[in-house]
Amino acid sequence: MSYRIKHRLLHYFIAAVWVANGFFCKILNLVPRHQQIVGEILGTKHSFILTKTIGLAEILLAVWLLSSFKSRLNAVTQILLVLAMNITELLLVPDLLLFGKWNFFFALIFIVVIYYNEFVLKTKVSINK
């Protein structure tokens, strides 16, 4: 499989992760645990609207990713957001996480995928043009 195809597949996979978490888990509230997490961290009074807002922001991040506009800034933004969200959740609400402390491990895998796709594969695609 060529670097270009691998890069494209990972590109769409990463976007799909953001859309699934933003739209299905948060906006449609198919995974109520997300609103519980937001409520525990930011307060239950506004957890409904804050969860929807976070979901919308995740969808917009996927749109930005798919646009390829300032893709390196997008990748760094994703990495920092995943780190910030997961460290915060790990410290404040580990009991609400699907995989408990293992969530952080899966977040690190996602970060590596984002990094690899943008800073390794994309570079190889550019070199092989």
C-alpha positions in Angstrom: 0.0 0.0 0.0 1.4 3.4 -0.9 2.2 6.1 1.6 -0.5 8.3 -0.1 -3.2 5.7 0.5 -2.1 5.1 4.1 -2.1 8.8 4.8 -5.6 9.3 3.3 -7.0 6.3 5.2 -5.6 7.5 8.5 -6.7 11.1 7.7 -10.3 9.9 7.3 -10.0 7.6 10.3 -8.9 10.4 12.6 -11.7 12.7 11.3 -14.2 9.8 11.9 -13.0 9.5 15.5 -13.7 13.2 16.1 -17.1 13.1 14.4 -18.2 9.9 16.2 -17.2 11.4 19.6 -18.6 14.8 18.9 -21.8 14.0 17.1 -22.9 10.6 18.3 -21.5 10.6 21.8 -22.0 14.2 22.8 -24.5 15.9 20.6 -26.9 12.9 20.3 -25.9 11.9 23.8 -25.7 8.2 22.8 -23.0 7.9 25.5 -24.4 9.8 28.6 -21.1 9.2 30.4 -19.6 12.1 28.4 -22.2 14.6 30.0 -21.5 13.1 33.4 -17.8 13.7 32.9 -18.4 17.3 31.9 -20.8 17.7 34.8 -18.2 16.4 37.3 -15.4 18.6 35.9 -17.3 21.8 35.0 -20.4 21.6 37.1 -23.8 20.0 36.4 -25.7 23.2 36.0 -24.5 23.8 32.4 -23.2 20.3 31.6 -25.9 19.7 28.9 -25.0 22.8 26.8 -21.3 22.5 27.5 -21.3 18.8 26.3 -23.1 19.8 23.1 -20.6 22.7 22.6 -17.7 20.4 23.1 -19.3 17.9 20.6 -19.7 20.7 18.0 -16.1 21.8 18.5 -15.0 18.2 17.9 -16.9 18.1 14.7 -15.4 21.4 13.6 -12.0 20.0 14.4 -12.8 17.1 12.0 -13.9 19.6 9.3 -10.7 21.6 9.8 -8.7 18.3 9.5 -10.5 17.3 6.3 -9.9 20.8 4.8 -6.1 20.2 5.1 -5.8 24.0 6.0 -2.7 24.5 8.2 -2.6 20.7 8.8 0.4 20.8 11.1 -1.3 23.3 13.4 -4.4 21.1 13.3 -2.3 18.0 14.3 -0.6 19.9 17.1 -4.0 21.2 18.3 -5.5 17.7 18.2 -2.5 16.3 20.2 -2.7 19.1 22.8 -6.5 18.7 23.2 -6.4 14.9 23.6 -3.6 15.3 26.2 -5.4 18.0 28.1 -8.8 16.2 28.0 -7.3 12.9 29.1 -5.0 14.2 31.8 -7.9 16.2 33.2 -10.2 13.2 33.2 -7.6 10.9 34.6 -7.0 13.2 37.5 -10.5 14.3 38.2 -12.9 11.5 37.2 -11.1 8.3 36.6 -14.1 6.3 37.8 -16.2 7.6 34.9 -13.8 6.6 32.2 -14.8 3.7 30.0 -11.4 1.9 30.5 -10.4 3.7 33.7 -6.7 4.6 33.8 -6.2 2.6 30.6 -8.1 5.4 28.8 -4.9 7.4 28.9 -3.0 4.6 27.2 -5.5 4.6 24.3 -5.3 8.4 24.1 -1.5 8.1 23.7 -2.1 5.6 20.9 -4.4 8.1 19.2 -1.8 10.8 19.6 0.8 8.6 18.0 -1.5 8.0 15.1 -2.1 11.7 14.6 1.6 12.5 14.8 2.6 9.6 12.5 0.0 10.6 9.9 0.9 14.3 9.8 4.6 14.4 10.5 5.8 11.0 9.1 3.4 9.7 6.4 2.6 13.2 5.0 6.3 13.9 4.7 6.9 10.6 2.8 4.0 11.4 0.5 5.5 14.9 -0.3 8.9 13.3 -0.9 7.5 10.7 -3.3 5.6 13.1 -5.5 
